[in-house]
């Protein structure tokens, strides 16, 4: 009987996570996009080559935040569904994802950026990398705290 009660409580907890994720995910996307746009504008005012680089702009920043945090939301939902320690496991998976995602801005500095875009300057690559870290720093705690509690 205890096992059946635990199974029902676990199912109710997991469905609660999914309901919370419906509002936490768009909130994380919005906050991350706004903060990254602010960072992009602030750094661009000091280093104009950052905002002048054709490989990134406001549309790409918003789109990247939405797409990658949507993927992060799906991964979080899967981890929350199948893990006994979802916060810890999602932190590990998200950290690996962050490290892999840094290949994009670093590659752009070496000329492996958007098609037709020139190589990114060091300031641009650092800014883009910092934006990845900002998205991670915003979304991971939001998912773990708001969706799991």
N, C-alpha and C positions, 0 to 999 in steps of 0.2 A: 504494500500500500504506500509506503514512503516513497518508493521509486516512482510510482504513478503521480504522486503529488509533486515531486521534484521535476518530473517531465513536463507537467502542466505549467508550473512556475517558470521553467526555462523557456518554454514556448511563448508564454505571455511576455516574458522579458525580451525575447528576441523580436517579437512583433512590435513591441513598444519602441525598440531601437529603430526599426524600419519606419515607423510613423514619425519619430523625431527627426530622422535623417531627411525626410521630405522638406522640412524647413531649415535644418542645419546646413544642408548642402548648398542651397541657393544663397544663404546668408554668408557662408564661407567664401563662395564665389564673388559675391558683391564686395565684401570687405577686402578680400585679397586684391581684386581688380582696382578698387579705389586707392588702396595704399600703394600698389605698384605704379599706378598712373601718377600719383603724387611723387613717388621716388623718381620715376622717369623724368618728370618735368623739373624737379629740383636739381637732379644731376645734370640734365640738359641745359639748365641755365648757367651752370658752372663750366661744363664741358660741352660746347655746342655740337661737337661731332657725334655725340650720343643720339641726339634727336635728329640730326641730319642723316644718319645712316639709313639707307633705304630698306634694310632688312627688318626693321622694327618700327612700329608706330602704335598709336592708341588702339587702332582696330586689332592689330596682332596681339597686343597685350591683353585686351579684354577677351578676345577669342581663345588665346592660350590658357588664360585663367579658367574660363568656362569649360573648355574641353578637358584639360588635365585634371581639374578638380571634379569633373563628372566621372572621369576614370577613377580617380581617388575615392569617390563616393561608392562606386560599384565595388571596388576592392575592399573598402571598409565594410560594406554590407556583407560581402562574402566572408571576410575575417570574423565579423561579429556573429555570423550565422554558424560557423563551423569551429570556432575557437573557444576554449574554456577561459582563456585570458586575452580577450580581444584588444584591450588597450595596449598591452605590451606587444602583442604580435603585430598590430597595425603600425605601431611606432617603428618596429623593425622593418616591415615591408615598405613603409613610407620613406624611411631613411635610405634604404637601398634605391628606391625610386628617385629620390632627390639626387643621390650620387650619380646615378645613370643619366638623369636629366641635365646635369652640368656639362655633359659632353656636347650639348647643342651650343651653348654660348662660347665654350672654349674652342670648339670646332670652327665657329664663325670667325674667331680671331685668326685662324689659320686658313681662312678662305673657303671653308666648308659650310657656308651659310645658305641663305635663301638663294634660289637660282637668279642669276643676274645681279646679285648684290655684291659689292666689293667686300674684301675682308674687313671685319669689324676692328675698330681701334681697341687698345687695351682698356680704355675707360668704358667703352661700350660693352666689351666682354665682361668686365667686372660688374658693371651695372646690371646686365642681363643675368649674370650668375647670382647677384645679390637679390634680384627679383624672384628667382627660384627659391632661394632660402626664405624670403619673406612669405611667399605663398605657403611653404612648408610650415613655417613658424606660426602662421595664422590658422591654417586648416587642420593640422594634426591635433592641437589642443581642443579646437572647436568640436571636431568629430569625437574625440575621446571623452571630453567632459560633457558636452551637451547631449550627444546621442546616446551615451552609455549611462548617464545618471538620470 
